[in-house]
Amino acid sequence: MNLCYNKIGEKMKIRGKTKVLEVILCNHFWDRFKGNMGKKNIQNVLVFPKCNAIHTFFMKEAIDVVMISCENQVLYIRNNMPPYHILLPKRKVKTTLEFPKGENPYSLGDFLSYQ
């Protein structure tokens, strides 16, 4: 998995509800396949480009899921998604973010901005 860096080489972070989380880009097959499977105490935000559906099979804890459009607008949110569940494909979604449970700071219609 690759940490995300901004244009000046700093690690990208997202402010969650209670803490600042490092962003990890999952753009290779193995990164996308493994994701948060089997992990306990999740502390990062995983970003899955070109992803409009996910599952939580083999995960040890619940996550918050945010799905955004190509304009970075939040189109769908599923907070506290438990293990062994599926989110079916959502229309117009281009990227999916997985937050630790309780850390999603976004609401429907918000725009994500990167610095």
C-alpha positions in Angstrom: 0.0 0.0 0.0 1.2 3.5 -0.8 1.1 6.5 1.4 -0.3 9.5 -0.4 1.9 12.6 -0.8 0.9 16.1 -1.8 2.8 18.2 -4.4 5.5 19.2 -2.0 6.2 15.7 -0.7 4.3 15.8 2.6 2.2 12.8 3.6 -1.5 13.4 3.0 -3.8 13.3 6.0 -7.5 13.7 6.7 -8.9 15.0 9.9 -11.3 12.4 11.3 -13.8 13.2 14.0 -11.3 12.5 16.8 -7.8 12.3 15.2 -5.7 13.0 12.1 -5.5 9.9 9.8 -2.8 9.1 7.2 -4.2 8.4 3.7 -3.2 5.2 2.0 -3.8 4.8 -1.8 -4.9 1.3 -2.9 -4.4 1.3 -6.6 -2.7 -2.0 -7.2 -4.4 -5.4 -7.3 -2.9 -6.8 -4.1 -3.6 -3.5 -2.1 -7.2 -3.5 -3.3 -7.6 -7.2 -2.6 -6.2 -7.0 1.0 -7.5 -3.6 2.1 -8.4 -3.8 5.8 -8.9 -7.6 5.8 -7.8 -9.2 9.1 -6.7 -5.9 10.7 -7.6 -4.8 14.2 -7.4 -1.2 15.4 -7.5 0.5 12.0 -5.7 3.8 12.1 -5.6 4.9 8.4 -7.9 6.0 5.6 -7.8 3.7 2.6 -8.6 5.3 -0.8 -9.8 3.0 -3.6 -9.9 4.8 -7.0 -12.3 3.5 -9.6 -14.3 1.7 -7.0 -18.1 2.0 -6.5 -18.8 -1.2 -4.4 -17.0 -2.9 -1.5 -17.4 -5.7 1.0 -16.2 -6.2 4.5 -15.6 -10.0 4.4 -12.8 -11.2 6.7 -12.6 -7.8 8.5 -12.2 -7.8 12.2 -14.0 -4.5 12.9 -16.6 -2.1 11.5 -15.6 0.8 9.2 -17.1 4.0 8.0 -17.4 4.2 4.2 -17.5 7.4 2.1 -18.1 7.2 -1.7 -17.3 10.2 -3.9 -17.9 11.3 -7.5 -15.2 12.3 -9.9 -15.7 15.9 -8.7 -14.9 14.8 -5.1 -18.5 15.3 -3.9 -19.7 12.9 -1.3 -22.5 10.8 -2.8 -23.0 8.0 -0.4 -22.1 7.3 3.3 -22.3 4.1 5.3 -21.1 4.6 8.9 -20.4 1.7 11.2 -20.5 -0.9 8.4 -20.0 -4.3 10.2 -17.8 -7.1 9.0 -19.2 -9.6 6.4 -21.5 -7.0 4.6 -21.6 -5.9 1.0 -22.2 -2.4 -0.5 -23.6 -2.9 -4.0 -22.4 -0.6 -6.8 -23.6 3.0 -6.5 -24.2 5.2 -9.5 -21.8 8.0 -10.3 -19.4 6.9 -7.6 -15.7 6.9 -8.7 -13.7 6.6 -5.5 -14.4 4.9 -2.2 -12.7 5.8 1.2 -12.6 3.5 4.2 -12.3 5.2 7.6 -11.9 3.7 11.0 -15.3 3.3 12.7 -16.5 6.6 14.0 -14.0 8.7 12.2 -15.9 9.8 9.1 -16.0 13.7 9.2 -18.1 14.1 6.0 -21.8 14.6 5.2 -23.7 13.9 2.0 -23.0 16.7 -0.5 -19.7 17.7 1.0 -16.7 18.2 -1.3 -13.3 16.7 -0.4 -10.4 19.1 -1.0 -6.7 18.2 -1.2 -3.8 20.4 -0.4 
